[in-house]
Amino acid sequence: MYDVLFRSAYITQAVNACVDDHALIQAMLDVEAALATACAQVGLVPQAAAATIGARCRAEFFDPASIGERGAEHASPVVPLVADLRAALPEEIRRYVHLGATSQDILDTATSIVMRDGLRVVLGDLDAVAEALAFLADRHATDVQIGRTLLQHAEPTTFGLVCAGWLTGVDDARQRLARIADERLAAQVGGAVGNRAAYGPHGPAIARHVAELLDLADPVLPWHTDRQRPAELAAAVALAGGALATIGRNVVLLAQTEVAEVSEGSTGGSSAMPHKRNPARAVLVVAGTHQIAPLAASVLSGMDGEGQRAAGSWQAELAPLRRIMALLGGAAANTRDLLTGLRVDTARMRATVESRPADQLESAPADEAMVAAAGTLIARALAAHERVTTALADEPREDG
């Protein structure tokens, strides 16, 4: 595979397992099983047939390479997957497979499943990132550090307040991603042109049952050409990546030899200079998140769907969505490891502050006043963090 050399640097196995080909095939099969079960609940499919279909919907029974090769002929892997599923069942049951559905129903719903599962892992690491930042903000609340604006020395601040600023960005990202996982990742049951005509009066009930069976939101209407849901997800992932990138970039800058105010607990080496101690984790955070925004933009650029099914734009969503979820997972894990092992040289920070020219010392606010003001803001950030953490732990699902 082309990215074997770099996959471990940017992507964790835990998130990759949620969005890889095996996971996507299993998600598509889960949708087919849920659809058969939902149809059985309203009497359109015999219960025994639905059970037989569900028992066969296991990814290990299918060949991803073959499905991928044949799927290229139809611009969708669902076509060969459904064909293989039908071929594996008794003839009298085959007609109940994929009943009333279109390929986009299966692929959109499967995408919601793998994205939800990936988000659960990512949110766990973002929780750890937030807790590490809360600890650093509190621990270094009174440790004075020179503020830097436009990469130049400015007035003093505290390292605790710097960490509190990073914390609020991560907390915002956590809330946004959690809301999408709970409310915006939806089932797609529309049929050929989004009117559910094949189900007669049972369309709303079938859609609701599918959503409940798969633990997804039940949308008001099918969203074949309303691509706000995947676009919203892509944007939220990019924003979360930006919050982590800010941390990584600042650690890289503060770890410079000339600055040396922080360092990583486990540093990287150099092939040419054995004495170097590179901020490898921070570098990986910056490099990984740098890849997210362009891929997210490609999802947003495909929101203009033609008619009842777009020709090319929605098909282009899945690859970048899977990639950015994996990249965000890697960045979150690397940021977690970076922060939990971060070494902070408070003496170096204080020395830098005290090395300012005399005229700057005279014009700057007194340290006591600055520390007190920073402490007020840190307390505010930590209180907000506790509210966010409590809300995320108790947040109920809402269909949308």
N, C-alpha and C positions, 0 to 999 in steps of 0.2 A: 504494500500500500504506500502511496506517495508520501504520506505524512508520518510514517512510523518514527523517523528521527526526531520529530518535534512534538509529537502528540503528547508525550508525557510532560513536556515543559508547559504546555498551554491548556491541557484538558485532563481532568481527573477521571479515573475509571468509573467512579460512582455516577457522575453525570453522563459520561459517554454511554454507559449501560442503559440509561433511560431513553436515549435518543438515537441509538445506533440502528442498523438495518434489522437486526433480530427484534429489537423493541418495537420498531415501526410495524413490522409484519405482524407481531403479536397484537399490537393495538388495532390494526385493521381487522384481524380475525376476531378480536373482542367486540368490535363494532358489529360484525356480521352475526356473531352469536347473540348479542343484545338485541339486534333487529329481529332475528327469528323469535326470540323469547317474547319481545314486545308484541309482535304480530300474533303469537300464540295467546297472549293475554287478552286479546280482543277477538279471538276466534278465527283469524285469517290463516293460521298455520296450526296443524295438529300439535299438541303438546309433545308427543313422542318424537315427531319430526324435529321440533326445535331442540329437544334434548340431544338427539343424534347429531345435529349440526353443531351444537355447542361442544360436544365431546371431540369433534374433529378439528375444532378451531385452536390448534396448538402449533406454534411456530416451528417446532422441531420436525413437523411432518412436511415442511415445504422447503424448497430450494431457493434461497435469496438470489443467487447468481442467475438462475434460469428465469425467475420472475423479472429480474431487472432487464435481462436481455430481451425478453418478449414484450415487456412493458414499453420499451422504446418504440415498438411498432404502433402502439396505441396512445402514446404520450401519457400513459398512466399505468402504474404497477397493479392497479386494482383489477384490470381486465384479466390478466393471466392468473392472478391470485384467485379470483372467483371461479375461473375455469378449472383450476386445479382442485379447488374445494369441492366443486360439483362432481368432478370426475372421481373423487375419493368416496362419494356417498352412494347409497343405493339409488337406483334410477327413479324410484317413486318419491324420493325426498328432494332430488335435485332442484325441482321447480320452486321449492320454498326458500332456496338460498338467494340472498340479495333481493328479496321480494320488494318491489316498488321503489328500489333505491337507484341512485346514480353513482358513478364512480366518485364524484366529488363529495357526496355525502360521506362515503367511507373514509376518504383521505382527509377531509377536513376534520372529521370527528377523531380520527386516529392521531392527527396532529395535535389536537387539543389534549389528548391523553398523554402523549409523550412530553409535551411542553409542561403539563401539570406535574408529571412525575419528576422532570428535570428541575422545575422550580422548587419542589419540596426539598431536594438535596441542596440546591443553591441557597435557599432561605436558611437552611440549617447552618451553612458556613457564614452567611451574612449575619446571622444571630451571634455567632462566635466573634466575628469581626467587631460588631457593635459592642459586645461585652468587653473585649480587649481595649477598645477605645475609651469606654466609660471608665475602666480601671486606670488607664493612662491619664485621662483628664483629671480624675480625682487625685491621683498620686502626685502629679506634677502641677497642681493648681497654683502653687506659689513659686515655682521654679521659673525664674526670669530668663527670657530669651529675646534676642534682638528680633524685631519685626523686619520683614523684608518686603518692599514694594518695588515693582519693576526690577527685581533681583538686586536692589540696592538696600543698604542698611537704612532703616527708618527709625521709629520709636520702639521702645521695648514693649513686649507683651509677655505672656507666660506660655510655656509649652503645653500646659494643661488646657489653656483656651484654644490653642492650635488643634489639639486632639479633640476637643469638644466640637469645633467646627467640622472636622472630619466626621465625627459621630452623627451630627444632625443630617449630613448628606447621606450617610449610610442608612439612617433611620427612615428618611424620606423614601429611599429606594426600596427598603424592606416593605414599607406600607404599600407602595405602589404595586410591587410585584405580588404581594399577598392578595391585594384586592383583585388583581387580574386572575390569579389562580383560583380564587373563590367565586368570582362573579362573571368573568368575561370569557373564560375558556368553555365553549359551549358545544353541545351536540349539533350535528347538522343532519336533518332529515327533511329533505325537500322533494326528492324525486326528480324526474327528468327536467322539469322547468320550474321547480320550486313551488308548485301548488299542491303537492301531496295528493294529486287526483287518484293515483293508483290505490290509495287506502280508503277512498270514499269518506264516510263520516268519521272514520277512526284515526285520521291523520294526526290531530292534536294529541290524542291519547297515546298513540305509538311514539310520537316524538318525546312526550313526557316520560314514558316508560324507558326509552333508550337513554335519556339523560340521567334518570335515576339509577338505572343499572350500571352506568359507567361513571357515576359521581361527577357529572358535568352540569353546567347550567343549561336550562331549557329556554332557548331564546323566544322572543315574541313571534318572529317569523324566520323562515330559512334565510341564510345570509350568503348565498352563493356569490353574489356580486357586490355585497356590502362588506368590504374587507377591512372595516375598522377594527375588528377584533384582532386579527394577526398584526395589523399595523400598530395597534396600541401595545401589544406585547413586544414587538420589535423596538418601539420607542422606549418602553420601560426598561428593557434589557440594556439598551444603549445608555440610558441615564444612569442606571446602576453601574455600568462599566465606567462611566465618567467619574462617579463618586470614588470608585476604587483607584482609578487612574490618578486622581489628585493625591491620594495617599502615596501611591508608588512613586510618582514624580517628585514629591517633596522629600521622601526618604532618600531617593537618589541624590538630590541636591544637598541635603543635610549631611550625607555620608561622604561627600567629597573630602579629599585629603586636607584641603585648605580650610574646610569648615569643621568637619569631624565632630558634629554635635550628636549624631546618632550613628549606630552601626547595627548590622544584622547579627543575630546570635550565631548563625551558621552562614559564613560567607563563601562566595564562589572564588575559584582560582583563575589563573591566567596561564595559557599555554606558553607564552613568551616570557612572562615575568612572575616567577614563583613567589615573590614577596607580596604581590597584590592580594587584597581582600575585597573582592567586588561585591556590591549589593545585589546578588543574583536574583533573589526573590522579588525585590522591587523592580528590577529590570524586566522580569517576566510579567509582572502585573502591568507595567506600562506597555510592553510589546503585545501582550494578549488583548488588552482592552483597546489598543490602537486599531485592531482589526475589526472591532464590533460595529462601529458607527457606519462605515461604508456598506457593510452587509445589511444593517438595519435600514439604511436609506434605500436599498434595492427593494425591500419589502414595501416601504411607503410609496415608492414610485409606481407600484403596480396596482394602485387602488381603483383605477379607472376601468371597471369591468363592463364589457359589451353585452347587451341583451341579458339573457338569463344564465349565460356561462361564458366567462372570459376565455379568449383564445391566446394563452401564453402567459398572461400576467399572474393569475393565481397559481398556475403550475410552477412559476418561478419562486414561490414563497418558501417552500418546504426546506430546500437545501440551505439557504441562509438562516432560516429560523433554527434549524438543528445546530448549525455551526455556531451561531452566536450564543445559544444556550450553553453549548459545551465550553465555549471560550469564557463566558461569564462564570461558569462553575470553576474553571481553572483559576481565573483571576481571584475569585472569592477565597478559594483554598490557599492560594499563594499569599494573599493578603492576611489571612488568618495566621498562617505560619510566620509571616514577617512580623506581625505585631506581637504575637505571643513571645517571640524571642528578641524583641527590639531592645537594644542597649542605649540608654540615654545618658549622655555625659553632661550633667547639670553644671559641673564646674567649668567645663569648656563654654557652655552657654553664658554663664555669668561673666567669665573672662572677656568674652566677645562684647558683651554689653558694656563692661567697664573700660574697654579700650577705645571708646568713642572719643572724638575730640572734645575739648573743654566747652566749646560753644554749644555743642549738641547736648552735653550734660546739663548745661544751665537752662536750656530752653525746654527740655523734656519734662513731663509730669513726674512728680516724685514717685519712687518705686512703690511706696506704701499705697498711694492712691490708685496707681495703675493695677497693682495686685488685687486690691479690693474690688475695683471695677470688673476686672477679669473674673474674679471669684463669683460675682453676682451672675455673670453670663454663664459660667460653667455650671453653677447650681441650676440655672434655668434649663440648660441643655440636658443635664442628668435627670431632672424631673420629667422633662418631655420624653426622654429615653425610657424611663420606667413606664410612662403611660403607653408608649408605643408597644413595648414588650408585653404589657398586660393585655392590651387590646388585641394583639396578634395571637396571643394564647387563647383568647376567649371569643374571637370573631366568628359569628355565625355565617353560614352560606346564604347568599341571596341570588336568586335566579335573575338573569337580565336578558 
